[in-house]
Amino acid sequence: MNYGSDKNVKYLNEESVYQYFHNPNEAFLEGFIVDENPIFCPRNCESGVYIKIFKVPVNSRVNEIYMQEFRWEAWKNGYNTPLPSDYSNNFKKAGYSIDSTRFWSLPNYLISVCPKLKAELIDYHQQFEQAYCKKIIEELSFCHALSDGKETNERAEQYAIYTMLEGRPVHYNFLLLNAQSIVRNINYKSIVNYIIDEDGYLEGAMGTLKDYVLRSFTLQGVWYSRRANEFPKRVAAARMADKMSPAFVFDDNESQRIAKSVSVYCARTLDARKNITIVIGNGNGEGITVKISCSSFFFYEPTTKEVFINVESANDEERKKINQYVKDNGASVSENLVPIKFLQSIVSYGCEKWNPNYI
């Protein structure tokens, strides 16, 4: 029953909201949405949310959507709560409409009022990231000498191991994060430009990224130079990882279960850092603290499908100490390889990133 005494108060429901969003000629909508299951509402009273929505054209295909909302009550016989003067609750951006058929970033409240809209929601941010990453891997290339070498091969192997452990190419996320740290104007807010012109925005983003990387080779010392210099190597490693990943086979053994936990918590840190501090031990003593290279952190043994910690990058004295420790604890493995069950801690910049309790 509609209790609103003002003839101009429009009651909204799923169908009226749905029709508004799909009508390109309807720019404004306002009305009262009654709570279906109010927590507290006296007899002869309706409580809910009064909303105002309007569309702002960005171009012929895209509209920005703005919404204002506030609690409102309608009483039988006209004792209605006055509408506020619109000063306390400002209009806020509530998403985008594309061709009046597709939508992005609509608030949960609108979806709860009109569940039919959920099927037409598109995550353009995720869509852009996937397309951008694909374009980087397929098209971004520089001098072969910049993307070749031992470090690139080692990083590619780490990427392939992460993929095996987590069941997805997590290095794509690393590429995106690095690209966005080099070109900082590619962010969530700028995705509207991708919605307006997908191909054009992707081409522009790629052109800007290439320009920053090329400039970093001559403008040493600027804030983005180190990451930009490293970027071609990371792209090359990602390409190599995609090709070699089938050779790394997941197996539900103890070493891979521990390694997966390390990957989930630390893969991003391992990719960002050059070296990392680890503690090797059996949990009954102080352990051996050593710093090793992140680009060769894991070692995969294809015969047993086990994952080890590779300490080859440690100095001679530390390697000897660790190899002897592993031998004394009854492990029969190749030199410079440590069974991952002996990994007790991973520390970055004084902060512990992982220990066995994380599993």
C-alpha angles and dihedrals in degrees: 000000000000111000098175106122094196108091089210094061108104120205112221129207138170094282096049092049091046092050092049094054092048096047109087090193096057110084102169136043131175135165151112123291111198119219107246093205108025117192092219128002127152121233114279091024135106122202129189144107128308111210137188120195131180136175125227115199115233093178137329091294107031132063129185111223122216126188138189121193138176139163115270138177132204119202128198112258093024110290092140127166106251116248110252120250090251094248100108099044111048125196111267130197107263102181143281137294119210118197087336087276105076130048139193133201099355113170119259091244093063091047090051090052093045110026091175089073091064092074089056097049114113124193097224091174091061091040091054093048092052093047093044093049091047090051092049093052094045101041113020109097136146138172110331090234090062094058103034133082144075096299093054092049091048092049090049089055091051090051090051091050092050088051091051093048099044099032094234137071098264090174088076087068090051091053092050094048091049093047091050091049090053096045104032098182090073101091144124095285093052092057089089086074088056090052091052095048114005099180095039094049093048091051091049093048091050092048092051092047092051090049093052092048093049093047091051090066090065103025099064116180099032116127096260100038100097096049092041090051090051095045099085089053091052092049090050090049091051091052091049092046092055090055097045098040095093089064091062108077123196116232127176095235126135095257093053092046090055092042091051090055090050091049094049093051102031113023093100092048092047090051094048097045128068094209134014134197118236135177119223118200147111096254094255099087146024095285132207118290114208138162117228138175117274093210091067100029099126128046120198121206107205096198097057095020088228126145121222137183111251113218096173090115093060119099120270096260094049093047092052091049093049095045090052091047091052091048093048089053092058101257117140106202139132118282117279092018120112123196104245091233086075092060106109105168145001117207129188122184090343094307121112110235099178144008133165091272088069092070 
